[in-house]
Amino acid sequence: MALFSCPECGRQVSDTAKFCPTCGYKLAKQKKQKNPISKKTKSIIIASAVAGILIIVGIGCLVSILRLNDFEKAQVASLNRLIEETMQENMEGKTEEQLHTYQKQCKAIT
């Protein structure tokens, strides 16, 4: 037995009662109505879930592909170090040979 509020007076009434014992309001049978989900709605929900999972997996794959491996990280660090050294030095007064050496080092790293 469950209780619900009388629509007329708001008092608690048994779900088996035909009339409210307080105000005499005639009670309709309280039926639990289920709202069935249509097949179309179920299909849309499933398709959305599958699409979401595929997007997450795709992003994960892209992240792993775009991540640098150890060798590439070492190359980037070496190139950055060379750039810093080069930037700290004044290029004016350097010979063509010294500039050419810097160029070779940069090309070797890349």
CNS distance restraints for C-alpha pairs under 8 A (distance, minus, plus):
assign (resid   1 and name CA) (resid  14 and name CA) 6.65 0.50 0.50
assign (resid   1 and name CA) (resid  15 and name CA) 6.46 0.50 0.50
assign (resid   1 and name CA) (resid  16 and name CA) 7.16 0.50 0.50
assign (resid   2 and name CA) (resid  14 and name CA) 5.91 0.50 0.50
assign (resid   2 and name CA) (resid  15 and name CA) 5.58 0.50 0.50
assign (resid   3 and name CA) (resid  12 and name CA) 5.94 0.50 0.50
assign (resid   3 and name CA) (resid  13 and name CA) 5.35 0.50 0.50
assign (resid   3 and name CA) (resid  14 and name CA) 4.62 0.50 0.50
assign (resid   3 and name CA) (resid  15 and name CA) 5.69 0.50 0.50
assign (resid   4 and name CA) (resid  12 and name CA) 5.39 0.50 0.50
assign (resid   4 and name CA) (resid  13 and name CA) 5.48 0.50 0.50
assign (resid   4 and name CA) (resid  14 and name CA) 6.55 0.50 0.50
assign (resid   4 and name CA) (resid  15 and name CA) 6.64 0.50 0.50
assign (resid   5 and name CA) (resid   9 and name CA) 7.98 0.50 0.50
assign (resid   5 and name CA) (resid  10 and name CA) 4.96 0.50 0.50
assign (resid   5 and name CA) (resid  11 and name CA) 5.32 0.50 0.50
assign (resid   5 and name CA) (resid  12 and name CA) 4.61 0.50 0.50
assign (resid   5 and name CA) (resid  13 and name CA) 6.01 0.50 0.50
assign (resid   6 and name CA) (resid  10 and name CA) 4.60 0.50 0.50
assign (resid   6 and name CA) (resid  11 and name CA) 5.43 0.50 0.50
assign (resid   6 and name CA) (resid  12 and name CA) 6.26 0.50 0.50
assign (resid   6 and name CA) (resid  13 and name CA) 6.24 0.50 0.50
assign (resid   6 and name CA) (resid  20 and name CA) 6.68 0.50 0.50
assign (resid   6 and name CA) (resid  25 and name CA) 7.78 0.50 0.50
assign (resid   6 and name CA) (resid  27 and name CA) 7.78 0.50 0.50
assign (resid   8 and name CA) (resid  23 and name CA) 7.54 0.50 0.50
assign (resid   8 and name CA) (resid  25 and name CA) 6.59 0.50 0.50
assign (resid   9 and name CA) (resid  22 and name CA) 7.75 0.50 0.50
assign (resid   9 and name CA) (resid  23 and name CA) 6.66 0.50 0.50
assign (resid  11 and name CA) (resid  22 and name CA) 7.42 0.50 0.50
assign (resid  13 and name CA) (resid  17 and name CA) 6.99 0.50 0.50
assign (resid  13 and name CA) (resid  20 and name CA) 6.34 0.50 0.50
assign (resid  13 and name CA) (resid  21 and name CA) 7.60 0.50 0.50
assign (resid  15 and name CA) (resid  29 and name CA) 7.48 0.50 0.50
assign (resid  15 and name CA) (resid  30 and name CA) 6.72 0.50 0.50
assign (resid  16 and name CA) (resid  29 and name CA) 7.91 0.50 0.50
assign (resid  17 and name CA) (resid  27 and name CA) 7.31 0.50 0.50
assign (resid  18 and name CA) (resid  26 and name CA) 6.14 0.50 0.50
assign (resid  18 and name CA) (resid  27 and name CA) 5.26 0.50 0.50
assign (resid  18 and name CA) (resid  28 and name CA) 7.12 0.50 0.50
assign (resid  18 and name CA) (resid  29 and name CA) 7.69 0.50 0.50
assign (resid  19 and name CA) (resid  24 and name CA) 5.33 0.50 0.50
assign (resid  19 and name CA) (resid  25 and name CA) 5.40 0.50 0.50
assign (resid  19 and name CA) (resid  26 and name CA) 4.54 0.50 0.50
assign (resid  19 and name CA) (resid  27 and name CA) 5.28 0.50 0.50
assign (resid  20 and name CA) (resid  24 and name CA) 4.69 0.50 0.50
assign (resid  20 and name CA) (resid  25 and name CA) 5.13 0.50 0.50
assign (resid  20 and name CA) (resid  26 and name CA) 6.62 0.50 0.50
assign (resid  20 and name CA) (resid  27 and name CA) 6.81 0.50 0.50
assign (resid  37 and name CA) (resid  41 and name CA) 6.31 0.50 0.50
assign (resid  37 and name CA) (resid  42 and name CA) 6.62 0.50 0.50
assign (resid  38 and name CA) (resid  42 and name CA) 6.30 0.50 0.50
assign (resid  39 and name CA) (resid  43 and name CA) 6.08 0.50 0.50
assign (resid  40 and name CA) (resid  44 and name CA) 6.25 0.50 0.50
assign (resid  41 and name CA) (resid  45 and name CA) 6.19 0.50 0.50
assign (resid  42 and name CA) (resid  46 and name CA) 6.15 0.50 0.50
assign (resid  43 and name CA) (resid  47 and name CA) 6.00 0.50 0.50
assign (resid  44 and name CA) (resid  48 and name CA) 6.02 0.50 0.50
assign (resid  45 and name CA) (resid  49 and name CA) 6.18 0.50 0.50
assign (resid  46 and name CA) (resid  50 and name CA) 6.17 0.50 0.50
assign (resid  47 and name CA) (resid  51 and name CA) 6.06 0.50 0.50
assign (resid  48 and name CA) (resid  52 and name CA) 6.07 0.50 0.50
assign (resid  49 and name CA) (resid  53 and name CA) 6.23 0.50 0.50
assign (resid  50 and name CA) (resid  54 and name CA) 6.17 0.50 0.50
assign (resid  51 and name CA) (resid  55 and name CA) 6.15 0.50 0.50
assign (resid  52 and name CA) (resid  56 and name CA) 6.28 0.50 0.50
assign (resid  53 and name CA) (resid  57 and name CA) 6.18 0.50 0.50
assign (resid  54 and name CA) (resid  58 and name CA) 5.96 0.50 0.50
assign (resid  55 and name CA) (resid  59 and name CA) 6.15 0.50 0.50
assign (resid  56 and name CA) (resid  60 and name CA) 6.24 0.50 0.50
assign (resid  57 and name CA) (resid  61 and name CA) 6.24 0.50 0.50
assign (resid  58 and name CA) (resid  62 and name CA) 6.24 0.50 0.50
assign (resid  59 and name CA) (resid  63 and name CA) 6.17 0.50 0.50
assign (resid  60 and name CA) (resid  64 and name CA) 6.32 0.50 0.50
assign (resid  61 and name CA) (resid  65 and name CA) 6.15 0.50 0.50
assign (resid  62 and name CA) (resid  66 and name CA) 6.02 0.50 0.50
assign (resid  63 and name CA) (resid  67 and name CA) 6.11 0.50 0.50
assign (resid  68 and name CA) (resid  72 and name CA) 5.73 0.50 0.50
assign (resid  68 and name CA) (resid  73 and name CA) 6.08 0.50 0.50
assign (resid  69 and name CA) (resid  73 and name CA) 6.21 0.50 0.50
assign (resid  70 and name CA) (resid  74 and name CA) 6.20 0.50 0.50
assign (resid  71 and name CA) (resid  75 and name CA) 6.32 0.50 0.50
assign (resid  72 and name CA) (resid  76 and name CA) 6.23 0.50 0.50
assign (resid  73 and name CA) (resid  77 and name CA) 6.17 0.50 0.50
assign (resid  74 and name CA) (resid  78 and name CA) 6.08 0.50 0.50
assign (resid  75 and name CA) (resid  79 and name CA) 6.09 0.50 0.50
assign (resid  75 and name CA) (resid 109 and name CA) 6.02 0.50 0.50
assign (resid  75 and name CA) (resid 110 and name CA) 7.24 0.50 0.50
assign (resid  76 and name CA) (resid  80 and name CA) 6.04 0.50 0.50
assign (resid  77 and name CA) (resid  81 and name CA) 6.11 0.50 0.50
assign (resid  78 and name CA) (resid  82 and name CA) 6.19 0.50 0.50
assign (resid  78 and name CA) (resid 109 and name CA) 7.26 0.50 0.50
assign (resid  79 and name CA) (resid  83 and name CA) 6.11 0.50 0.50
assign (resid  79 and name CA) (resid 106 and name CA) 6.68 0.50 0.50
assign (resid  79 and name CA) (resid 109 and name CA) 6.32 0.50 0.50
assign (resid  79 and name CA) (resid 110 and name CA) 7.81 0.50 0.50
assign (resid  80 and name CA) (resid  84 and name CA) 6.15 0.50 0.50
assign (resid  81 and name CA) (resid  85 and name CA) 6.20 0.50 0.50
assign (resid  82 and name CA) (resid  86 and name CA) 6.04 0.50 0.50
assign (resid  82 and name CA) (resid 106 and name CA) 7.52 0.50 0.50
assign (resid  83 and name CA) (resid  87 and name CA) 5.97 0.50 0.50
assign (resid  84 and name CA) (resid  88 and name CA) 6.14 0.50 0.50
assign (resid  85 and name CA) (resid  89 and name CA) 6.40 0.50 0.50
assign (resid  86 and name CA) (resid  90 and name CA) 7.76 0.50 0.50
assign (resid  86 and name CA) (resid  91 and name CA) 7.80 0.50 0.50
assign (resid  86 and name CA) (resid 102 and name CA) 7.92 0.50 0.50
assign (resid  91 and name CA) (resid  99 and name CA) 7.98 0.50 0.50
assign (resid  94 and name CA) (resid  98 and name CA) 6.11 0.50 0.50
assign (resid  94 and name CA) (resid  99 and name CA) 6.64 0.50 0.50
assign (resid  95 and name CA) (resid  99 and name CA) 6.37 0.50 0.50
assign (resid  96 and name CA) (resid 100 and name CA) 5.95 0.50 0.50
assign (resid  97 and name CA) (resid 101 and name CA) 6.16 0.50 0.50
assign (resid  98 and name CA) (resid 102 and name CA) 6.43 0.50 0.50
assign (resid  99 and name CA) (resid 103 and name CA) 6.27 0.50 0.50
assign (resid 100 and name CA) (resid 104 and name CA) 6.21 0.50 0.50
assign (resid 101 and name CA) (resid 105 and name CA) 6.23 0.50 0.50
assign (resid 102 and name CA) (resid 106 and name CA) 6.26 0.50 0.50
assign (resid 103 and name CA) (resid 107 and name CA) 6.23 0.50 0.50
assign (resid 104 and name CA) (resid 108 and name CA) 5.98 0.50 0.50
assign (resid 105 and name CA) (resid 109 and name CA) 6.33 0.50 0.50
assign (resid 106 and name CA) (resid 110 and name CA) 6.43 0.50 0.50
